[in-house]
Amino acid sequence: MNIETLLIYTVVSFFYVTSPGPATLLAIFNGLRGNMKIVFISSFANIIGLGILSTASILGLGLLLKTSAVLFMAVKFIGAFYLIYLGVKYFKNTKTMNFNDTNVKKDKTKLVYCYEALILAITNPKPILFFTAIFPQFLSLESDILVQFLIMTSIFLSISFLSLSTYGLIAKRSKQWLSNNNRMKYLQRITGSLFIGMGLGLLQLKHNQN
């Protein structure tokens, strides 16, 4: 892989990663609910999930997902219903959000934050499509595949971590404006509705789009 191809891949990865999606929405909400440590934990769990998807693609499981309608449907439904589940949970949450970091930590354990982000990553069709359809196009058969895989995956995961952390930081800085209870309730309902909408939209995804 030459430097020009690597630069193009980096640009494509940047715009692909930073475009809004379920992981971005979760990072924003985590930034509002907790401190940056929580955002970093969630972001790290997300890139672990992305690393799993990337490894699966290089092992040929991505091709299996593209060719197997049953497997594709299974992943699609799991991802869709998990998004809808998160949406309903946020939408129905009538509690006023407490912005105190100590209380937020008691509200959810670190393991729960990791679990949410990890499941969201490995069932999200957005990175699945990237690693099965876009990622392989930048690999050169004339060079060491493993080395290319490690470099390209590291770039994608780094951009993902920085992007999610940045979204979380921006959200955290918005806490003061959102300290108004009515604004927070509206945000929770909007967040829940977006998750539900993405889940319903995911159910419409056709196998031949992969």
C-alpha positions in Angstrom: 0.0 0.0 0.0 1.5 3.4 -1.0 1.1 6.6 0.9 -1.4 8.0 -1.5 -3.8 5.1 -1.0 -3.3 5.3 2.8 -4.2 9.0 2.8 -7.3 8.4 0.8 -8.3 5.6 3.1 -7.7 7.9 6.1 -10.0 10.6 4.6 -12.7 8.1 3.8 -12.5 6.7 7.3 -12.7 10.1 8.9 -15.9 11.1 7.1 -17.4 7.7 7.6 -16.7 7.6 11.3 -17.6 11.2 12.1 -21.0 11.1 10.3 -23.8 10.8 12.9 -24.9 7.3 13.9 -25.9 5.3 17.0 -22.4 5.3 18.5 -22.2 9.1 18.1 -25.6 9.5 19.8 -24.6 7.3 22.7 -21.4 9.2 23.1 -23.3 12.5 23.3 -25.7 11.1 25.9 -22.9 9.6 28.0 -21.1 13.0 27.8 -24.3 14.6 29.3 -24.8 12.0 31.9 -21.3 11.5 33.2 -17.7 12.8 33.3 -15.1 12.3 30.6 -13.9 9.1 32.2 -17.3 7.5 31.4 -17.0 8.8 27.8 -13.6 7.3 27.4 -14.7 4.0 28.8 -17.7 3.9 26.5 -15.5 5.0 23.5 -12.9 2.4 24.3 -15.6 -0.4 24.5 -16.9 0.8 21.1 -13.5 0.5 19.4 -13.1 -3.0 20.9 -16.3 -3.9 19.1 -15.0 -2.3 15.9 -11.8 -4.2 16.3 -13.8 -7.4 16.4 -15.6 -6.5 13.2 -12.4 -5.6 11.5 -10.8 -9.0 12.5 -13.9 -10.8 11.4 -13.7 -9.2 8.0 -10.1 -10.2 7.5 -10.9 -13.7 8.5 -13.5 -14.0 5.8 -16.5 -13.7 8.1 -17.5 -10.5 6.3 -17.9 -12.4 3.1 -20.1 -14.9 4.9 -22.2 -12.1 6.2 -22.6 -10.7 2.7 -23.5 -14.0 1.1 -25.7 -15.5 3.9 -29.1 -13.9 4.0 -29.9 -15.7 7.3 -26.8 -14.4 9.1 -27.4 -10.9 7.7 -31.0 -11.0 8.9 -30.0 -12.2 12.4 -27.4 -9.4 12.8 -29.9 -6.9 11.4 -32.7 -7.8 13.8 -30.4 -7.9 16.8 -29.0 -4.5 16.0 -32.4 -3.0 15.2 -34.1 -4.3 18.3 -31.2 -3.2 20.5 -31.5 0.3 19.1 -35.3 0.3 19.7 -34.7 -1.0 23.2 -32.3 1.8 24.0 -34.7 4.3 22.4 -37.7 3.2 24.5 -35.6 3.2 27.6 -34.4 6.8 27.1 -37.9 8.0 25.8 -39.7 6.6 28.9 -37.2 7.8 31.4 -39.1 10.4 33.4 -36.4 11.0 36.0 -34.7 14.3 35.9 -31.0 13.8 34.9 -28.6 14.5 37.7 -25.4 16.1 36.4 -23.5 15.3 39.6 -20.7 13.0 38.6 -20.8 11.0 41.8 -24.5 10.2 41.5 -24.1 9.4 37.8 -21.5 6.7 38.6 -24.0 5.1 41.0 -26.7 5.2 38.3 -24.8 2.9 36.0 -21.7 0.8 36.5 -18.7 1.0 34.2 -19.5 -2.5 33.0 -22.9 -1.4 31.9 -21.4 1.5 29.9 -19.0 -0.9 28.3 -21.7 -3.4 27.5 -23.9 -0.8 25.8 -21.1 0.5 23.6 -19.8 -2.9 22.7 -23.1 -4.4 21.7 -24.0 -1.2 19.8 -20.7 -1.5 17.9 -20.8 -5.2 16.9 -24.5 -5.0 15.8 -24.3 -1.7 14.0 -24.5 -2.2 10.2 -22.6 1.0 9.6 -19.1 -0.4 10.5 -20.2 -3.8 9.2 -20.7 -2.3 5.8 -17.4 -0.5 6.0 -15.3 -3.5 6.9 -17.0 -5.8 4.4 -17.5 -3.5 1.4 -15.0 -0.5 1.7 -12.1 -1.8 3.8 -11.0 -4.6 1.5 -10.9 -2.3 -1.5 -7.8 -0.5 0.0 -5.9 -3.7 0.6 -3.1 -4.5 -1.9 -2.4 -8.2 -2.7 1.1 -7.3 -3.5 1.9 -6.2 0.1 1.7 -8.0 3.4 -2.0 -8.2 4.2 -1.5 -8.5 8.0 0.6 -5.3 8.1 -1.9 -3.4 6.0 -4.7 -4.8 8.2 -3.0 -3.6 11.4 -2.2 -0.1 10.0 -5.7 0.5 8.5 -7.5 -0.9 11.5 -5.4 1.2 13.9 -6.2 4.3 11.8 -10.0 3.6 11.8 -10.1 2.8 15.6 -8.1 5.9 16.5 -10.4 8.2 14.5 -13.4 6.5 16.1 -12.1 6.9 19.6 -11.2 10.6 19.0 -14.5 11.3 17.3 -16.6 9.8 20.0 -14.6 11.4 22.7 -14.9 14.8 21.0 -18.7 14.4 20.7 -18.8 13.4 24.4 -16.7 16.4 25.4 -18.9 18.8 23.4 -22.0 17.4 25.1 -20.4 17.6 28.5 -19.7 21.3 27.9 -23.4 21.7 27.1 -24.5 20.6 30.6 -25.1 24.0 31.9 -27.5 24.9 29.2 -29.2 21.6 29.6 -29.5 21.9 33.4 -33.0 23.1 32.8 -35.3 20.1 33.6 -37.7 20.7 30.6 -34.8 21.0 28.1 -33.4 17.7 29.5 -36.7 15.9 29.2 -37.0 17.0 25.6 -33.5 15.9 24.9 -34.2 12.5 26.4 -37.3 12.1 24.3 -35.5 13.3 21.1 -32.6 10.9 21.9 -35.1 8.0 22.4 -37.0 8.8 19.3 -33.8 8.9 17.2 -32.7 5.5 18.5 -36.1 4.1 17.7 -36.1 5.7 14.3 -32.6 4.3 13.5 -33.8 0.9 14.7 -36.9 0.9 12.5 -34.8 2.2 9.6 -32.3 -0.7 10.1 -35.2 -3.1 9.7 -35.7 -1.8 6.2 -32.1 -2.5 5.2 -32.1 -5.0 2.3 -29.6 -7.8 2.1 -28.5 -6.9 -1.4 -27.4 -3.5 -0.1 -24.5 -5.3 1.5 
